[in-house]
Amino acid sequence: MIDRLITPHIASTKKSVLLLGPRQAGKSTLVSSLQPDLSINLADEFEFLTHSSRPEELARLIEIQKARTVFIDEVQRLPRILNTVQGLVDKNKALKFYLTGSSARKLKRGGANLLPGRVLNFKLGPLVAAEASYKLDTSAALALGTLPEAYLAKRTREIEHLLRSYAANYLKEEIKAEALTRNLESFARFLNEAVLSVGQFIDLTKVSKKAKISRHSVPRYFEILEDTLIGYRVFPFAKLTEGEDLIRHPKFFLFDNGVYNGLLQNFVASADRVGVLAEQLVFSQLLHSAWARDLEISISSFRTRKGVEVDFITEVGTKIYAVEVKNSDRISTDDCTGLIFFRKVYPKASGLFIFHMGSSEKRLGPVWALPWQKGLREMGL
């Protein structure tokens, strides 16, 4: 078992915790490792029906078992249970709840009481480089992603089958079961088009035409992907949107390479695919490394109308880094053009990096080209 970096943050606080993350990220495993006194899994239909029909059951179980720590899994299935949690916490300050879920959208739509001041929010994504001492297998991460089960398993064919099934399970368990949209067929067509847009700037009109859905549905569907922590739009760097003629369309990424490849049913990092796979991997690692350390992060795009581009502008705390991604470590000064231009228009940048999938390292003026995992470490991630 790989220790998750967020675990000490969750274990040490005396307040209750809401831990959100995509399915299969390891939320249940993490909380179970903390050995809570009482565990309730709302994904289990019997337990769900019991607590749906008898709100007093939670207090009864806590009293019977003299529990001081309580784990409620898949809390988005029953948002109103949070009202009960609030009442119990207000009565007994020694009680600590671990609440986990995969859909902030369902909690919001369900009118959930998110217990401001009583619950700390954390997020958990796939495994990140720091959790593996910056020794993740790059080939495996590109092809199978870093969801714990997928990355740690030894049976590649079995894992590929699991990842192929992820989309179907996501649509069935997250979208349909939680009624996040009324038209599952339209959303499924949209999802197919969204996957084909990974790493690209999104044109909403083109997506709507290809998916055969109304244009006004496209932003709402992207919001569903974001609220269920499956996909993310990366918007232009806000500090320069007025001063520079930047492409205003957002780019799009999924949360994990394995899920991305599973949706495409292609797990080969071939020469024609490795570029987008490398960019997808770095995006996932930047985002989830910040989550793992409970750090605020903002990832933006940067591309001018004239075609000058930097893959990611990453704000971590007060520092801003420009990151270009390359699949090869054969780096030349030509690869630094976008980064040098960004430094010119935004001199406050804390660092200019080229993250690559190779092993060599070099400096090209103000640009540091290095292996992607070492780059994350240099950024404090």
Summary of the structure (lengths in Angstrom):
residues: 381
radius of gyration: 21.7
end to end distance: 20.7
largest distance: 68.3
contacts: 1264
relative contact order: 0.11
helix: 45%
strand: 20%
